[in-house]
Amino acid sequence: VLPRGGAGEDESLGAFVRRRLGAEALDRVAQPLVAGIYTADPDDLSLAATMPRFLELERRDRSVILGLMRALKRAPQPGTSGARWSLFVTFAKGMGQLIETLAARLPDSAVQLGTRVAGLERAGATWRVGIGAGAIDADAVIITTEAHAAARMLRYVDPQVATLVGDISYASSATVSFGYRRADVPHPLDAFGFVVPRTEGRALLAGTFSSVKYPGRAPEGHALIRCFLGGALDAALVEHDD
């Protein structure tokens, strides 16, 4: 029964949840979930960029709750109660395994690891990638670095894009891992983990049951719980020593 948001206008995730579901839903549900994913303030996040499905539901169905119910009827998901473990996958030996595997399968001449790109410029019909004292000529370049590194590389290629990319801020977070004997953990660990609302006044953002989500993360009979602290709401926390 609520009116739709303004057509074509971007809205923050915080403003959307506050408008549609109220302040309590924002403080107790949306904010801790967003902090656990983005380590950011929901009032600083674009709804269209982070949760576009809810924007689509509002525009199509007006009622977000009815829209979710209709979508579920159209495409029912088996076993929707409880945790859906298939949502989470990773490499057995960590994200570095992706790079190591690609490097091993490509010709030696095609791979340069641990090399800083000094600059990028257009050289006629090709691109010139500055590396150390030399350069590499390429037909195409894909930039997959952090925003601040991409801005540095693009400053002479496209100053406007470099400025936009350079304005993207990052919120550092710290992870703290706890290992327990499984018998010493009374919780059934029958979920992905937990999130902590900011209103609790704690430094902890979230905790994930890593050994439950990913096989091999802890020895048999043990549990690994990884906790996250810091983020945009408590950036100074990550400056503390171990």
C-alpha positions as CSV (number, residue, x, y, z in Angstrom):
1,V,0.0,0.0,0.0
2,L,3.0,2.3,0.2
3,P,3.9,4.5,-2.8
4,R,6.8,3.6,-5.0
5,G,10.0,5.6,-4.8
6,G,10.8,8.3,-7.3
7,A,11.3,6.9,-10.8
8,G,14.9,7.1,-12.0
9,E,16.1,8.3,-8.6
10,D,18.8,6.4,-6.7
11,E,18.1,5.8,-3.1
12,S,20.3,4.5,-0.3
13,L,19.7,1.0,1.1
14,G,19.1,2.5,4.5
15,A,16.5,5.0,3.3
16,F,14.7,2.3,1.4
17,V,14.4,-0.1,4.4
18,R,13.5,2.8,6.7
19,R,10.8,3.9,4.3
20,R,9.4,0.5,3.6
21,L,9.8,-1.5,6.8
22,G,10.7,1.0,9.5
23,A,13.7,2.0,11.6
24,E,13.6,-1.2,13.7
25,A,13.9,-3.4,10.7
26,L,16.9,-1.4,9.6
27,D,18.6,-1.4,12.9
28,R,18.0,-5.1,13.8
29,V,18.0,-6.8,10.4
30,A,19.2,-4.8,7.4
31,Q,22.1,-3.0,9.0
32,P,23.9,-6.0,10.6
33,L,23.4,-8.0,7.3
34,V,24.9,-5.2,5.2
35,A,27.7,-4.7,7.7
36,G,28.5,-8.4,7.5
37,I,28.6,-8.3,3.7
38,Y,30.0,-4.8,2.8
39,T,31.3,-3.6,6.2
40,A,29.6,-0.3,5.3
41,D,26.8,2.0,6.5
42,P,23.5,1.2,4.7
43,D,22.9,5.0,4.4
44,D,26.0,5.2,2.2
45,L,25.1,2.3,-0.1
46,S,23.1,2.6,-3.3
47,L,20.1,0.3,-3.3
48,A,20.4,-0.1,-7.1
49,A,24.0,-1.2,-6.8
50,T,23.7,-3.5,-3.8
51,M,20.1,-4.9,-3.6
52,P,18.5,-4.3,-7.0
53,R,16.0,-7.0,-6.6
54,F,14.1,-5.0,-3.9
55,L,14.1,-2.0,-6.2
56,E,12.6,-4.1,-8.9
57,L,10.0,-5.7,-6.6
58,E,8.8,-2.2,-5.5
59,R,8.5,-0.9,-9.0
60,R,6.7,-4.1,-10.3
61,D,4.6,-5.1,-7.3
62,R,4.5,-2.0,-5.2
63,S,4.3,-4.2,-2.1
64,V,7.8,-5.7,-1.4
65,I,6.4,-8.5,0.8
66,L,3.7,-9.5,-1.7
67,G,6.3,-9.3,-4.5
68,L,8.6,-11.8,-2.6
69,M,5.6,-14.1,-2.1
70,R,4.7,-14.0,-5.8
71,A,8.2,-14.6,-6.8
72,L,8.4,-17.6,-4.5
73,K,5.2,-19.1,-6.1
74,R,6.6,-18.6,-9.6
75,A,9.9,-20.3,-8.8
76,P,9.7,-22.2,-5.5
77,Q,13.0,-23.1,-4.0
78,P,13.3,-26.6,-2.5
79,G,14.3,-26.7,1.1
80,T,14.1,-22.9,1.7
81,S,13.9,-23.3,5.5
82,G,17.3,-23.4,7.1
83,A,20.7,-22.8,5.6
84,R,21.4,-23.5,1.9
85,W,25.0,-24.6,2.0
86,S,25.3,-24.6,-1.8
87,L,25.3,-20.8,-1.8
88,F,28.9,-20.8,-0.6
89,V,31.8,-22.2,-2.5
90,T,35.5,-21.5,-2.4
91,F,38.9,-23.0,-3.2
92,A,40.2,-25.7,-0.9
93,K,43.5,-23.8,-0.5
94,G,42.2,-20.3,-0.5
95,M,41.8,-17.7,-3.2
96,G,45.5,-17.8,-4.1
97,Q,44.8,-21.2,-5.6
98,L,43.1,-19.5,-8.6
99,I,46.1,-17.4,-9.4
100,E,48.5,-20.3,-8.9
101,T,46.5,-22.6,-11.2
102,L,46.2,-20.0,-14.0
103,A,49.9,-19.2,-13.8
104,A,50.7,-22.9,-14.0
105,R,48.5,-23.5,-17.0
106,L,49.7,-20.5,-19.1
107,P,53.0,-20.3,-20.9
108,D,55.8,-18.9,-18.7
109,S,56.2,-15.9,-21.1
110,A,52.6,-14.9,-20.5
111,V,52.8,-14.7,-16.7
112,Q,54.5,-12.1,-14.6
113,L,53.7,-12.4,-10.9
114,G,54.6,-9.9,-8.2
115,T,55.2,-7.1,-10.8
116,R,53.8,-3.7,-10.2
117,V,52.2,-1.9,-13.2
118,A,53.8,1.6,-13.3
119,G,51.4,3.1,-15.9
120,L,49.1,2.5,-18.8
121,E,48.9,4.5,-22.1
122,R,47.5,4.2,-25.6
123,A,50.2,3.5,-28.2
124,G,48.5,3.8,-31.6
125,A,46.2,0.8,-32.1
126,T,47.6,-1.0,-29.0
127,W,48.1,-0.5,-25.3
128,R,51.4,0.0,-23.6
129,V,51.6,-1.4,-20.0
130,G,54.6,0.1,-18.1
131,I,56.3,-2.5,-15.9
132,G,59.3,-1.6,-13.9
133,A,62.0,-0.3,-16.4
134,G,60.2,-1.9,-19.4
135,A,56.8,-2.2,-21.0
136,I,54.4,-4.7,-22.6
137,D,52.4,-4.0,-25.7
138,A,48.9,-5.5,-25.7
139,D,45.8,-5.5,-27.9
140,A,43.5,-5.2,-24.9
141,V,43.9,-4.6,-21.1
142,I,41.5,-5.8,-18.4
143,I,42.0,-3.9,-15.1
144,T,40.9,-5.9,-12.0
145,T,42.8,-4.1,-9.3
146,E,41.5,-2.2,-6.3
147,A,39.9,1.1,-7.2
148,H,42.8,3.3,-6.0
149,A,45.3,1.3,-8.1
150,A,43.0,1.5,-11.1
151,A,42.7,5.3,-10.7
152,R,46.5,5.6,-10.7
153,M,46.8,3.6,-13.9
154,L,44.0,5.5,-15.7
155,R,45.0,9.0,-14.8
156,Y,46.6,9.7,-18.2
157,V,44.3,7.4,-20.2
158,D,41.0,8.9,-19.0
159,P,41.3,11.5,-16.2
160,Q,37.5,11.7,-15.7
161,V,37.2,7.9,-15.1
162,A,40.3,8.0,-12.9
163,T,38.7,10.6,-10.7
164,L,35.4,8.7,-10.4
165,V,37.2,5.5,-9.6
166,G,39.5,7.2,-7.2
167,D,36.6,8.5,-5.1
168,I,35.6,4.9,-4.2
169,S,36.4,4.5,-0.5
170,Y,37.4,1.3,1.1
171,A,36.7,0.2,4.7
172,S,39.3,-2.0,6.2
173,S,38.3,-4.9,8.4
174,A,40.1,-7.4,10.6
175,T,39.5,-11.1,11.0
176,V,40.0,-13.0,14.2
177,S,39.8,-16.8,14.0
178,F,38.9,-19.0,16.9
179,G,39.5,-22.8,17.0
180,Y,37.6,-25.0,19.4
181,R,37.1,-28.6,20.1
182,R,33.6,-29.3,18.7
183,A,32.5,-30.9,22.0
184,D,33.2,-27.6,23.7
185,V,30.8,-25.6,21.5
186,P,27.2,-26.1,22.8
187,H,25.7,-24.4,19.8
188,P,24.6,-26.9,17.0
189,L,26.3,-24.7,14.4
190,D,23.4,-25.3,12.0
191,A,23.7,-22.0,10.2
192,F,26.2,-19.9,8.2
193,G,27.1,-17.8,11.2
194,F,25.7,-14.7,12.9
195,V,25.6,-11.0,12.5
196,V,25.7,-8.3,15.2
197,P,23.5,-5.2,15.0
198,R,25.4,-1.9,15.6
199,T,22.8,-1.1,18.3
200,E,24.4,-3.8,20.5
201,G,27.4,-1.5,21.0
202,R,29.9,-4.1,20.2
203,A,33.0,-4.1,18.0
204,L,32.1,-7.4,16.4
205,L,30.4,-7.2,13.0
206,A,29.8,-10.8,12.3
207,G,31.0,-14.3,12.7
208,T,31.0,-17.2,10.2
209,F,31.1,-20.9,11.0
210,S,34.0,-21.6,8.5
211,S,34.4,-25.2,9.3
212,V,30.7,-25.8,8.7
213,K,30.5,-23.9,5.4
214,Y,33.7,-25.3,3.9
215,P,35.1,-28.8,4.3
216,G,38.7,-29.1,5.5
217,R,38.8,-25.8,7.3
218,A,39.3,-27.5,10.7
219,P,40.5,-31.0,11.8
220,E,37.9,-33.7,12.5
221,G,36.2,-33.0,15.8
222,H,37.0,-29.3,15.8
223,A,35.3,-26.1,14.8
224,L,36.7,-22.9,13.2
225,I,34.8,-19.7,13.8
226,R,36.0,-16.5,12.0
227,C,34.9,-13.1,13.3
228,F,35.0,-9.7,11.6
229,L,35.7,-6.4,13.1
230,G,36.2,-2.8,11.9
231,G,34.6,-1.6,8.7
232,A,33.3,1.8,7.9
233,L,31.6,2.2,11.2
234,D,34.7,1.5,13.3
235,A,37.6,2.0,11.0
236,A,40.1,2.9,13.8
237,L,39.7,-0.6,15.3
238,V,41.9,-2.2,12.7
239,E,44.8,0.1,13.7
240,H,45.3,-1.8,17.0
241,D,48.0,-4.4,17.2
242,D,47.2,-8.1,17.4
